[in-house]
Amino acid sequence: MGQVCKLERVFRCKGREVREVAYAITSAGPELACAATLLGWWRGHWHIENRLHWVRDVTMGEDQSRVRSGGAPQAMAALRNAALSLLRLANVSNVAEALREHAYRGAAFTFAALGIVNL
């Protein structure tokens, strides 16, 4: 037996109060997931969305990409994921700033940051 949960949010947008209601369905029954557990799962999903998908879409411009044919979109997504993984491994907290810094300083700086000094 599954569950349905309802999440109500109240926030301010452009000076006015906005109320938002969202629903979710899970196959986990009440014996497996209490309300606090369901909320944790929900927040965990948005943590992934904000940490990965939003960064790829907005910071890296994936949604604006004109690459659309053949295997190129999948290859570009793999390159974006690799770049994000390397930045995260380097404990970068501001991806946009790091991308600007590496673009400004060039390939030699990026390779040195990765520990690659002799090409």
C-alpha positions as CSV (number, residue, x, y, z in Angstrom):
1,M,0.0,0.0,0.0
2,G,1.4,3.4,-1.0
3,Q,0.9,6.9,0.2
4,V,0.1,10.4,-1.1
5,C,1.6,13.4,0.5
6,K,0.9,17.1,0.3
7,L,3.5,19.8,0.7
8,E,2.4,23.4,1.3
9,R,4.9,26.3,0.8
10,V,4.4,29.9,1.6
11,F,7.0,32.4,0.3
12,R,7.4,36.0,-0.8
13,C,7.8,36.9,-4.5
14,K,8.0,40.5,-5.6
15,G,6.6,41.8,-2.3
16,R,3.6,39.5,-2.1
17,E,2.9,36.3,-0.4
18,V,2.6,33.2,-2.6
19,R,1.1,29.9,-1.4
20,E,2.0,26.8,-3.4
21,V,0.7,23.3,-2.9
22,A,2.4,20.2,-4.4
23,Y,1.5,16.5,-4.2
24,A,3.6,13.3,-4.5
25,I,2.8,9.6,-4.7
26,T,5.0,6.9,-3.3
27,S,4.8,3.1,-3.2
28,A,6.3,3.2,0.3
29,G,3.6,2.4,2.8
30,P,3.2,4.2,6.2
31,E,5.1,1.4,7.9
32,L,8.2,2.2,5.8
33,A,8.0,6.0,5.6
34,C,6.5,8.4,8.1
35,A,5.8,12.0,7.3
36,A,9.3,13.1,8.3
37,T,10.9,10.4,6.1
38,L,8.8,11.5,3.1
39,L,9.8,15.1,3.6
40,G,13.4,14.0,3.7
41,W,13.1,12.2,0.4
42,W,11.4,15.2,-1.1
43,R,14.1,17.5,0.0
44,G,16.7,15.1,-1.2
45,H,15.2,15.1,-4.7
46,W,15.4,18.9,-4.8
47,H,18.9,18.9,-3.5
48,I,19.9,16.9,-6.6
49,E,17.8,19.1,-8.8
50,N,19.5,22.3,-7.5
51,R,23.0,20.9,-7.3
52,L,23.1,19.2,-10.7
53,H,20.3,19.9,-13.1
54,W,19.9,23.6,-12.3
55,V,23.7,24.1,-12.7
56,R,23.8,22.3,-16.0
57,D,20.7,24.1,-17.3
58,V,21.4,27.6,-16.2
59,T,25.1,28.0,-15.4
60,M,26.3,25.8,-18.2
61,G,23.6,26.8,-20.7
62,E,22.4,23.3,-21.5
63,D,18.9,24.4,-22.3
64,Q,20.2,27.1,-24.7
65,S,22.5,24.7,-26.5
66,R,22.0,24.5,-30.3
67,V,23.6,21.0,-30.4
68,R,20.7,18.7,-31.3
69,S,21.7,16.0,-33.8
70,G,23.3,12.6,-33.6
71,G,25.2,11.7,-30.5
72,A,26.5,15.2,-29.9
73,P,23.9,16.2,-27.3
74,Q,24.7,13.1,-25.2
75,A,28.5,13.7,-25.6
76,M,28.1,17.3,-24.5
77,A,26.0,16.2,-21.5
78,A,28.8,13.8,-20.6
79,L,31.4,16.6,-20.9
80,R,29.3,18.9,-18.7
81,N,29.0,16.1,-16.1
82,A,32.7,15.5,-16.2
83,A,33.5,19.2,-15.7
84,L,31.1,19.4,-12.8
85,S,32.5,16.3,-11.2
86,L,36.1,17.7,-11.5
87,L,35.0,21.0,-10.0
88,R,33.1,19.2,-7.1
89,L,36.2,17.1,-6.4
90,A,38.2,20.3,-6.2
91,N,35.7,21.5,-3.5
92,V,34.5,24.3,-5.7
93,S,31.4,25.9,-4.1
94,N,30.6,28.5,-6.9
95,V,30.6,26.7,-10.2
96,A,29.9,29.8,-12.3
97,E,32.8,31.7,-10.8
98,A,35.1,28.7,-11.3
99,L,34.1,28.3,-14.9
100,R,34.7,32.0,-15.6
101,E,38.1,31.8,-13.9
102,H,39.2,28.8,-15.9
103,A,37.9,30.4,-19.2
104,Y,39.8,33.6,-18.4
105,R,43.1,31.9,-17.4
106,G,43.1,29.3,-20.2
107,A,43.9,25.7,-20.7
108,A,47.3,25.8,-19.0
109,F,45.6,26.9,-15.7
110,T,42.9,24.3,-16.0
111,F,45.4,21.5,-16.7
112,A,47.6,22.6,-13.8
113,A,44.5,22.7,-11.5
114,L,43.9,19.1,-12.5
115,G,47.5,18.1,-11.8
116,I,48.4,17.7,-15.5
117,V,51.5,19.7,-16.1
118,N,53.4,17.9,-18.8
119,L,51.4,17.3,-22.0
